[in-house]
Amino acid sequence: MSNIPQVNGKQVIKALEKVGFTVSRQKGSHIRLVRIQGEIKQLVTVPNHKTIRKGTLLNGILKPINLSLEEFKKLLEVKSHTEFLGRPFNPRYIGTTHRHLIEQVGIG
């Protein structure tokens, strides 16, 4: 198995926002993210902790949204939407932005 990166909650949220997730709510130290693609709605809860445990990262965050560890590592390296795409992020075009990002990063 590949090395699992040691990340905090903010890093996980930033990475997932790059593939279309948005923060929907927060209760205590847990942040709920949502992504809607067509008729499919994906929900994931990220603990906003200094260090995310490897089991939580793999089984509680990445597995439910069908994102591999290698894909997640690539997302950690990618710059923000504005820097990466050369334009500000517009949620209206989330599908287009998501596809473009996936093509550029080389995942999927």
MARGULUM-110039 format. One record per atom (N, C-alpha, C): residue number from 1; residue in three letters; atom name; x, y, z. Coordinates in steps of 0.05 Angstrom, whole numbers, plus 32768, in hexadecimal, padded with zeros to 4 digits. Example, Ala and Ser with C-alpha at 12.3 -4.5 7.8 and 13.67 -1.06 7.14 Angstrom:
BEGIN
+-----+---------+-------+------+------+------+
: num : residuo : atomo :   px :   py :   pz :
+-----+---------+-------+------+------+------+
:   1 :     ALA :     N : 8108 : 7F8E : 809C :
:   1 :     ALA :    CA : 80F6 : 7FA6 : 809C :
:   1 :     ALA :     C : 8108 : 7FBE : 809C :
:   2 :     SER :     N : 8101 : 7FD3 : 808E :
:   2 :     SER :    CA : 8111 : 7FEB : 808F :
:   2 :     SER :     C : 8102 : 8001 : 809D :
+-----+---------+-------+------+------+------+
END
This chain:
BEGIN
+-----+---------+-------+------+------+------+
: num : residuo : atomo :   px :   py :   pz :
+-----+---------+-------+------+------+------+
:   1 :     MET :     N : 8011 : 7FE8 : 8000 :
:   1 :     MET :    CA : 8000 : 8000 : 8000 :
:   1 :     MET :     C : 8012 : 8019 : 8000 :
:   2 :     SER :     N : 8009 : 802D : 7FF2 :
:   2 :     SER :    CA : 8018 : 8046 : 7FF0 :
:   2 :     SER :     C : 8019 : 8054 : 800B :
:   3 :     ASN :     N : 802C : 8066 : 800E :
:   3 :     ASN :    CA : 802D : 8076 : 8026 :
:   3 :     ASN :     C : 8015 : 8087 : 8028 :
:   4 :     ILE :     N : 8009 : 8088 : 803F :
:   4 :     ILE :    CA : 7FF1 : 8098 : 8044 :
:   4 :     ILE :     C : 7FFA : 80B3 : 804E :
:   5 :     PRO :     N : 7FF3 : 80C9 : 8041 :
:   5 :     PRO :    CA : 7FFC : 80E3 : 804A :
:   5 :     PRO :     C : 7FEF : 80EB : 8064 :
:   6 :     GLN :     N : 7FFF : 80F8 : 8075 :
:   6 :     GLN :    CA : 7FF4 : 8103 : 808E :
:   6 :     GLN :     C : 7FE9 : 811F : 8088 :
:   7 :     VAL :     N : 7FCF : 8121 : 808A :
:   7 :     VAL :    CA : 7FC1 : 813A : 8083 :
:   7 :     VAL :     C : 7FAF : 8143 : 8099 :
:   8 :     ASN :     N : 7FA8 : 815D : 8099 :
:   8 :     ASN :    CA : 7F95 : 8167 : 80AC :
:   8 :     ASN :     C : 7F7A : 816B : 809E :
:   9 :     GLY :     N : 7F66 : 8172 : 80AD :
:   9 :     GLY :    CA : 7F4B : 8175 : 80A2 :
:   9 :     GLY :     C : 7F49 : 818A : 808C :
:  10 :     LYS :     N : 7F57 : 81A1 : 808F :
:  10 :     LYS :    CA : 7F56 : 81B6 : 807B :
:  10 :     LYS :     C : 7F62 : 81AD : 8061 :
:  11 :     GLN :     N : 7F78 : 819D : 8062 :
:  11 :     GLN :    CA : 7F84 : 8193 : 8049 :
:  11 :     GLN :     C : 7F71 : 8180 : 803B :
:  12 :     VAL :     N : 7F63 : 8170 : 8049 :
:  12 :     VAL :    CA : 7F51 : 815D : 803D :
:  12 :     VAL :     C : 7F3A : 816C : 8030 :
:  13 :     ILE :     N : 7F2F : 8180 : 803D :
:  13 :     ILE :    CA : 7F19 : 8190 : 8032 :
:  13 :     ILE :     C : 7F22 : 819F : 8019 :
:  14 :     LYS :     N : 7F3A : 81AB : 8019 :
:  14 :     LYS :    CA : 7F44 : 81B8 : 8001 :
:  14 :     LYS :     C : 7F47 : 81A5 : 7FEA :
:  15 :     ALA :     N : 7F51 : 818D : 7FEF :
:  15 :     ALA :    CA : 7F54 : 817A : 7FDA :
:  15 :     ALA :     C : 7F39 : 8171 : 7FCE :
:  16 :     LEU :     N : 7F26 : 816C : 7FE0 :
:  16 :     LEU :    CA : 7F0B : 8164 : 7FD6 :
:  16 :     LEU :     C : 7EFC : 817A : 7FC8 :
:  17 :     GLU :     N : 7F01 : 8193 : 7FCF :
:  17 :     GLU :    CA : 7EF5 : 81A9 : 7FC1 :
:  17 :     GLU :     C : 7EFE : 81AB : 7FA4 :
:  18 :     LYS :     N : 7F16 : 81A1 : 7F9F :
:  18 :     LYS :    CA : 7F21 : 81A1 : 7F84 :
:  18 :     LYS :     C : 7F13 : 818E : 7F71 :
:  19 :     VAL :     N : 7F04 : 817B : 7F7C :
:  19 :     VAL :    CA : 7EF5 : 8168 : 7F6B :
:  19 :     VAL :     C : 7ED7 : 816C : 7F6F :
:  20 :     GLY :     N : 7ECF : 8184 : 7F77 :
:  20 :     GLY :    CA : 7EB3 : 818B : 7F77 :
:  20 :     GLY :     C : 7EA4 : 818A : 7F91 :
:  21 :     PHE :     N : 7EB1 : 8183 : 7FA7 :
:  21 :     PHE :    CA : 7EA3 : 8182 : 7FC1 :
:  21 :     PHE :     C : 7EA1 : 819F : 7FCC :
:  22 :     THR :     N : 7E8B : 81A4 : 7FDA :
:  22 :     THR :    CA : 7E88 : 81BE : 7FE7 :
:  22 :     THR :     C : 7E80 : 81B9 : 8004 :
:  23 :     VAL :     N : 7E87 : 81CB : 8016 :
:  23 :     VAL :    CA : 7E80 : 81C8 : 8032 :
:  23 :     VAL :     C : 7E62 : 81CE : 8034 :
:  24 :     SER :     N : 7E53 : 81BC : 8040 :
:  24 :     SER :    CA : 7E36 : 81C0 : 8043 :
:  24 :     SER :     C : 7E2F : 81C8 : 8060 :
:  25 :     ARG :     N : 7E3E : 81BD : 8074 :
:  25 :     ARG :    CA : 7E38 : 81C4 : 808F :
:  25 :     ARG :     C : 7E4F : 81BB : 80A1 :
:  26 :     GLN :     N : 7E4E : 81C5 : 80BA :
:  26 :     GLN :    CA : 7E62 : 81BC : 80CE :
:  26 :     GLN :     C : 7E54 : 81B9 : 80E9 :
:  27 :     LYS :     N : 7E5B : 81A3 : 80F7 :
:  27 :     LYS :    CA : 7E51 : 819E : 8111 :
:  27 :     LYS :     C : 7E69 : 8197 : 8123 :
:  28 :     GLY :     N : 7E70 : 81AA : 8134 :
:  28 :     GLY :    CA : 7E88 : 81A5 : 8145 :
:  28 :     GLY :     C : 7EA1 : 81A6 : 8133 :
:  29 :     SER :     N : 7EB1 : 8191 : 8136 :
:  29 :     SER :    CA : 7ECA : 8190 : 8126 :
:  29 :     SER :     C : 7EC7 : 817F : 810D :
:  30 :     HIS :     N : 7EAE : 8178 : 8106 :
:  30 :     HIS :    CA : 7EAA : 8168 : 80EE :
:  30 :     HIS :     C : 7E9C : 8179 : 80D8 :
:  31 :     ILE :     N : 7EA7 : 8178 : 80C0 :
:  31 :     ILE :    CA : 7E9E : 8188 : 80AA :
:  31 :     ILE :     C : 7E92 : 8175 : 8095 :
:  32 :     ARG :     N : 7E7A : 817B : 808C :
:  32 :     ARG :    CA : 7E6C : 816A : 8078 :
:  32 :     ARG :     C : 7E70 : 8177 : 805C :
:  33 :     LEU :     N : 7E79 : 8167 : 8049 :
:  33 :     LEU :    CA : 7E7C : 8170 : 802E :
:  33 :     LEU :     C : 7E69 : 8161 : 801C :
:  34 :     VAL :     N : 7E60 : 816E : 8007 :
:  34 :     VAL :    CA : 7E4D : 8162 : 7FF5 :
:  34 :     VAL :     C : 7E56 : 8168 : 7FD8 :
:  35 :     ARG :     N : 7E50 : 8154 : 7FC7 :
:  35 :     ARG :    CA : 7E55 : 8157 : 7FAA :
:  35 :     ARG :     C : 7E3D : 814B : 7F9B :
:  36 :     ILE :     N : 7E32 : 815A : 7F89 :
:  36 :     ILE :    CA : 7E1B : 8151 : 7F7A :
:  36 :     ILE :     C : 7E24 : 814F : 7F5D :
:  37 :     GLN :     N : 7E21 : 8137 : 7F52 :
:  37 :     GLN :    CA : 7E28 : 8132 : 7F36 :
:  37 :     GLN :     C : 7E10 : 8125 : 7F28 :
:  38 :     GLY :     N : 7E01 : 8134 : 7F19 :
:  38 :     GLY :    CA : 7DE9 : 8129 : 7F0D :
:  38 :     GLY :     C : 7DD5 : 8122 : 7F23 :
:  39 :     GLU :     N : 7DCE : 8109 : 7F25 :
:  39 :     GLU :    CA : 7DBB : 8100 : 7F39 :
:  39 :     GLU :     C : 7DC9 : 80F4 : 7F51 :
:  40 :     ILE :     N : 7DE3 : 80F3 : 7F51 :
:  40 :     ILE :    CA : 7DF2 : 80E7 : 7F67 :
:  40 :     ILE :     C : 7DFB : 80FD : 7F7A :
:  41 :     LYS :     N : 7DF6 : 80F8 : 7F94 :
:  41 :     LYS :    CA : 7DFE : 810B : 7FA9 :
:  41 :     LYS :     C : 7E11 : 80FC : 7FBB :
:  42 :     GLN :     N : 7E2A : 8106 : 7FBD :
:  42 :     GLN :    CA : 7E3E : 80FA : 7FCE :
:  42 :     GLN :     C : 7E42 : 810B : 7FE7 :
:  43 :     LEU :     N : 7E42 : 80FF : 7FFE :
:  43 :     LEU :    CA : 7E47 : 810C : 8017 :
:  43 :     LEU :     C : 7E5F : 8100 : 8025 :
:  44 :     VAL :     N : 7E6F : 8111 : 8031 :
:  44 :     VAL :    CA : 7E86 : 8107 : 8040 :
:  44 :     VAL :     C : 7E8B : 811A : 8058 :
:  45 :     THR :     N : 7E91 : 810F : 806F :
:  45 :     THR :    CA : 7E96 : 811E : 8087 :
:  45 :     THR :     C : 7EB4 : 811E : 808C :
:  46 :     VAL :     N : 7EC0 : 8135 : 8090 :
:  46 :     VAL :    CA : 7EDD : 8137 : 8095 :
:  46 :     VAL :     C : 7EE1 : 8143 : 80B1 :
:  47 :     PRO :     N : 7EEF : 8135 : 80C2 :
:  47 :     PRO :    CA : 7EF5 : 8141 : 80DC :
:  47 :     PRO :     C : 7F0A : 8157 : 80D9 :
:  48 :     ASN :     N : 7F04 : 816E : 80E4 :
:  48 :     ASN :    CA : 7F17 : 8185 : 80E3 :
:  48 :     ASN :     C : 7F2B : 8182 : 80F9 :
:  49 :     HIS :     N : 7F3C : 816E : 80F7 :
:  49 :     HIS :    CA : 7F51 : 8169 : 810B :
:  49 :     HIS :     C : 7F6C : 816F : 8101 :
:  50 :     LYS :     N : 7F80 : 8171 : 8113 :
:  50 :     LYS :    CA : 7F9B : 8177 : 810B :
:  50 :     LYS :     C : 7FA7 : 8161 : 80FA :
:  51 :     THR :     N : 7FA0 : 8148 : 8101 :
:  51 :     THR :    CA : 7FA9 : 8131 : 80F2 :
:  51 :     THR :     C : 7F92 : 811E : 80ED :
:  52 :     ILE :     N : 7F8D : 8116 : 80D4 :
:  52 :     ILE :    CA : 7F78 : 8103 : 80CE :
:  52 :     ILE :     C : 7F85 : 80E7 : 80CF :
:  53 :     ARG :     N : 7F78 : 80D5 : 80DE :
:  53 :     ARG :    CA : 7F83 : 80BA : 80E0 :
:  53 :     ARG :     C : 7F81 : 80AC : 80C5 :
:  54 :     LYS :     N : 7F94 : 809A : 80C0 :
:  54 :     LYS :    CA : 7F95 : 808D : 80A5 :
:  54 :     LYS :     C : 7F7C : 807D : 80A0 :
:  55 :     GLY :     N : 7F71 : 806F : 80B4 :
:  55 :     GLY :    CA : 7F58 : 8060 : 80B0 :
:  55 :     GLY :     C : 7F41 : 8072 : 80A9 :
:  56 :     THR :     N : 7F3F : 8089 : 80B6 :
:  56 :     THR :    CA : 7F2A : 809C : 80B0 :
:  56 :     THR :     C : 7F2D : 80A7 : 8094 :
:  57 :     LEU :     N : 7F45 : 80AD : 808C :
:  57 :     LEU :    CA : 7F4A : 80B8 : 8071 :
:  57 :     LEU :     C : 7F42 : 80A3 : 805C :
:  58 :     LEU :     N : 7F4B : 808A : 805F :
:  58 :     LEU :    CA : 7F46 : 8076 : 804B :
:  58 :     LEU :     C : 7F2A : 806C : 804B :
:  59 :     ASN :     N : 7F1F : 8064 : 8062 :
:  59 :     ASN :    CA : 7F05 : 8057 : 8064 :
:  59 :     ASN :     C : 7EEE : 806A : 8068 :
:  60 :     GLY :     N : 7EF2 : 8081 : 8075 :
:  60 :     GLY :    CA : 7EDC : 8093 : 807B :
:  60 :     GLY :     C : 7EDA : 80AA : 8067 :
:  61 :     ILE :     N : 7EEF : 80B0 : 8058 :
:  61 :     ILE :    CA : 7EEE : 80C7 : 8046 :
:  61 :     ILE :     C : 7EF1 : 80BE : 8029 :
:  62 :     LEU :     N : 7F07 : 80B1 : 8023 :
:  62 :     LEU :    CA : 7F0D : 80AA : 8007 :
:  62 :     LEU :     C : 7EFC : 8093 : 7FFC :
:  63 :     LYS :     N : 7EF9 : 807E : 800B :
:  63 :     LYS :    CA : 7EEA : 8066 : 8002 :
:  63 :     LYS :     C : 7ECD : 806D : 7FFB :
:  64 :     PRO :     N : 7EBE : 807B : 800B :
:  64 :     PRO :    CA : 7EA2 : 8081 : 8004 :
:  64 :     PRO :     C : 7E9E : 8092 : 7FEB :
:  65 :     ILE :     N : 7EB2 : 80A1 : 7FE4 :
:  65 :     ILE :    CA : 7EAF : 80B2 : 7FCB :
:  65 :     ILE :     C : 7EBF : 80A7 : 7FB4 :
:  66 :     ASN :     N : 7EC9 : 808E : 7FB7 :
:  66 :     ASN :    CA : 7ED7 : 807F : 7FA2 :
:  66 :     ASN :     C : 7EEF : 808F : 7F97 :
:  67 :     LEU :     N : 7EFF : 8099 : 7FAA :
:  67 :     LEU :    CA : 7F17 : 80A8 : 7FA2 :
:  67 :     LEU :     C : 7F2F : 8098 : 7FAD :
:  68 :     SER :     N : 7F41 : 8091 : 7F9B :
:  68 :     SER :    CA : 7F58 : 8081 : 7FA4 :
:  68 :     SER :     C : 7F6D : 8092 : 7FB3 :
:  69 :     LEU :     N : 7F7E : 8085 : 7FC1 :
:  69 :     LEU :    CA : 7F93 : 8093 : 7FCF :
:  69 :     LEU :     C : 7FA6 : 80A2 : 7FBC :
:  70 :     GLU :     N : 7FAC : 8096 : 7FA6 :
:  70 :     GLU :    CA : 7FBD : 80A3 : 7F92 :
:  70 :     GLU :     C : 7FB0 : 80BC : 7F86 :
:  71 :     GLU :     N : 7F96 : 80BB : 7F81 :
:  71 :     GLU :    CA : 7F87 : 80D2 : 7F77 :
:  71 :     GLU :     C : 7F87 : 80E8 : 7F8C :
:  72 :     PHE :     N : 7F83 : 80E0 : 7FA5 :
:  72 :     PHE :    CA : 7F82 : 80F4 : 7FBB :
:  72 :     PHE :     C : 7F9E : 8102 : 7FBE :
:  73 :     LYS :     N : 7FB3 : 80F3 : 7FBB :
:  73 :     LYS :    CA : 7FCE : 80FE : 7FBD :
:  73 :     LYS :     C : 7FD2 : 8113 : 7FA6 :
:  74 :     LYS :     N : 7FC8 : 810D : 7F8F :
:  74 :     LYS :    CA : 7FCB : 8120 : 7F78 :
:  74 :     LYS :     C : 7FBB : 8139 : 7F7E :
:  75 :     LEU :     N : 7FA4 : 8136 : 7F8A :
:  75 :     LEU :    CA : 7F94 : 814E : 7F90 :
:  75 :     LEU :     C : 7FA2 : 815F : 7FA5 :
:  76 :     LEU :     N : 7FB1 : 8153 : 7FB7 :
:  76 :     LEU :    CA : 7FBF : 8163 : 7FCB :
:  76 :     LEU :     C : 7FD5 : 8174 : 7FBE :
:  77 :     GLU :     N : 7FDF : 816B : 7FA8 :
:  77 :     GLU :    CA : 7FF5 : 8179 : 7F9A :
:  77 :     GLU :     C : 7FEB : 818F : 7F87 :
:  78 :     VAL :     N : 7FD2 : 818D : 7F7E :
:  78 :     VAL :    CA : 7FC7 : 81A0 : 7F6B :
:  78 :     VAL :     C : 7FC1 : 81BA : 7F78 :
:  79 :     LYS :     N : 7FC5 : 81D0 : 7F69 :
:  79 :     LYS :    CA : 7FC0 : 81EB : 7F73 :
:  79 :     LYS :     C : 7FA2 : 81F0 : 7F74 :
:  80 :     SER :     N : 7F9B : 8208 : 7F7D :
:  80 :     SER :    CA : 7F7F : 820F : 7F7F :
:  80 :     SER :     C : 7F73 : 8213 : 7F64 :
:  81 :     HIS :     N : 7F58 : 8215 : 7F63 :
:  81 :     HIS :    CA : 7F4A : 8219 : 7F49 :
:  81 :     HIS :     C : 7F55 : 8231 : 7F3A :
:  82 :     THR :     N : 7F57 : 8247 : 7F48 :
:  82 :     THR :    CA : 7F60 : 8260 : 7F3B :
:  82 :     THR :     C : 7F7C : 825D : 7F2F :
:  83 :     GLU :     N : 7F8E : 8252 : 7F3F :
:  83 :     GLU :    CA : 7FA9 : 824E : 7F35 :
:  83 :     GLU :     C : 7FAB : 8239 : 7F1F :
:  84 :     PHE :     N : 7F9B : 8223 : 7F23 :
:  84 :     PHE :    CA : 7F9D : 820D : 7F11 :
:  84 :     PHE :     C : 7F8E : 8212 : 7EF7 :
:  85 :     LEU :     N : 7F76 : 821D : 7EF8 :
:  85 :     LEU :    CA : 7F66 : 8221 : 7EE0 :
:  85 :     LEU :     C : 7F6A : 823C : 7ED4 :
:  86 :     GLY :     N : 7F76 : 824F : 7EE3 :
:  86 :     GLY :    CA : 7F7A : 826A : 7ED8 :
:  86 :     GLY :     C : 7F61 : 827B : 7ED9 :
:  87 :     ARG :     N : 7F4D : 8272 : 7EE8 :
:  87 :     ARG :    CA : 7F35 : 8282 : 7EEC :
:  87 :     ARG :     C : 7F29 : 827C : 7F07 :
:  88 :     PRO :     N : 7F19 : 828E : 7F12 :
:  88 :     PRO :    CA : 7F0C : 8289 : 7F2B :
:  88 :     PRO :     C : 7EF9 : 8272 : 7F2A :
:  89 :     PHE :     N : 7EF5 : 8264 : 7F40 :
:  89 :     PHE :    CA : 7EE3 : 824E : 7F42 :
:  89 :     PHE :     C : 7EC6 : 8258 : 7F40 :
:  90 :     ASN :     N : 7EB6 : 824B : 7F2F :
:  90 :     ASN :    CA : 7E9A : 8252 : 7F2C :
:  90 :     ASN :     C : 7E8A : 8238 : 7F30 :
:  91 :     PRO :     N : 7E7A : 8237 : 7F46 :
:  91 :     PRO :    CA : 7E6B : 821E : 7F4C :
:  91 :     PRO :     C : 7E57 : 8217 : 7F36 :
:  92 :     ARG :     N : 7E4F : 822A : 7F26 :
:  92 :     ARG :    CA : 7E3C : 8224 : 7F10 :
:  92 :     ARG :     C : 7E47 : 8210 : 7EFC :
:  93 :     TYR :     N : 7E61 : 8211 : 7EF9 :
:  93 :     TYR :    CA : 7E6E : 81FF : 7EE6 :
:  93 :     TYR :     C : 7E7E : 81E9 : 7EF4 :
:  94 :     ILE :     N : 7E73 : 81DF : 7F0A :
:  94 :     ILE :    CA : 7E82 : 81CA : 7F19 :
:  94 :     ILE :     C : 7E87 : 81B1 : 7F09 :
:  95 :     GLY :     N : 7E75 : 81A9 : 7EF9 :
:  95 :     GLY :    CA : 7E7A : 8191 : 7EE9 :
:  95 :     GLY :     C : 7E90 : 8195 : 7ED5 :
:  96 :     THR :     N : 7E91 : 81AB : 7EC7 :
:  96 :     THR :    CA : 7EA6 : 81B2 : 7EB4 :
:  96 :     THR :     C : 7EC0 : 81B5 : 7EC2 :
:  97 :     THR :     N : 7EC0 : 81C3 : 7ED8 :
:  97 :     THR :    CA : 7ED9 : 81C7 : 7EE7 :
:  97 :     THR :     C : 7EE4 : 81AC : 7EF1 :
:  98 :     HIS :     N : 7ED2 : 819B : 7EFB :
:  98 :     HIS :    CA : 7EDA : 8181 : 7F05 :
:  98 :     HIS :     C : 7EE7 : 8170 : 7EEF :
:  99 :     ARG :     N : 7EDA : 816F : 7ED8 :
:  99 :     ARG :    CA : 7EE5 : 815F : 7EC2 :
:  99 :     ARG :     C : 7F00 : 816A : 7EB9 :
: 100 :     HIS :     N : 7F02 : 8185 : 7EB7 :
: 100 :     HIS :    CA : 7F1B : 8191 : 7EAE :
: 100 :     HIS :     C : 7F32 : 818B : 7EC2 :
: 101 :     LEU :     N : 7F2C : 818D : 7EDC :
: 101 :     LEU :    CA : 7F40 : 8188 : 7EF1 :
: 101 :     LEU :     C : 7F49 : 816B : 7EF0 :
: 102 :     ILE :     N : 7F36 : 8158 : 7EED :
: 102 :     ILE :    CA : 7F3D : 813C : 7EEC :
: 102 :     ILE :     C : 7F4F : 8136 : 7ED4 :
: 103 :     GLU :     N : 7F49 : 8142 : 7EBD :
: 103 :     GLU :    CA : 7F59 : 813E : 7EA5 :
: 103 :     GLU :     C : 7F75 : 8149 : 7EA9 :
: 104 :     GLN :     N : 7F78 : 8160 : 7EB5 :
: 104 :     GLN :    CA : 7F92 : 816D : 7EB8 :
: 104 :     GLN :     C : 7FA3 : 815E : 7ECD :
: 105 :     VAL :     N : 7F96 : 8154 : 7EE2 :
: 105 :     VAL :    CA : 7FA5 : 8146 : 7EF7 :
: 105 :     VAL :     C : 7FAC : 812A : 7EEF :
: 106 :     GLY :     N : 7F9B : 811F : 7EDE :
: 106 :     GLY :    CA : 7FA1 : 8104 : 7ED4 :
: 106 :     GLY :     C : 7F95 : 80EE : 7EE5 :
: 107 :     ILE :     N : 7F7F : 80F4 : 7EF3 :
: 107 :     ILE :    CA : 7F72 : 80E0 : 7F03 :
: 107 :     ILE :     C : 7F57 : 80D9 : 7EF6 :
: 108 :     GLY :     N : 7F4E : 80C1 : 7EFA :
: 108 :     GLY :    CA : 7F34 : 80BA : 7EF0 :
: 108 :     GLY :     C : 7F35 : 80AB : 7ED6 :
+-----+---------+-------+------+------+------+
END
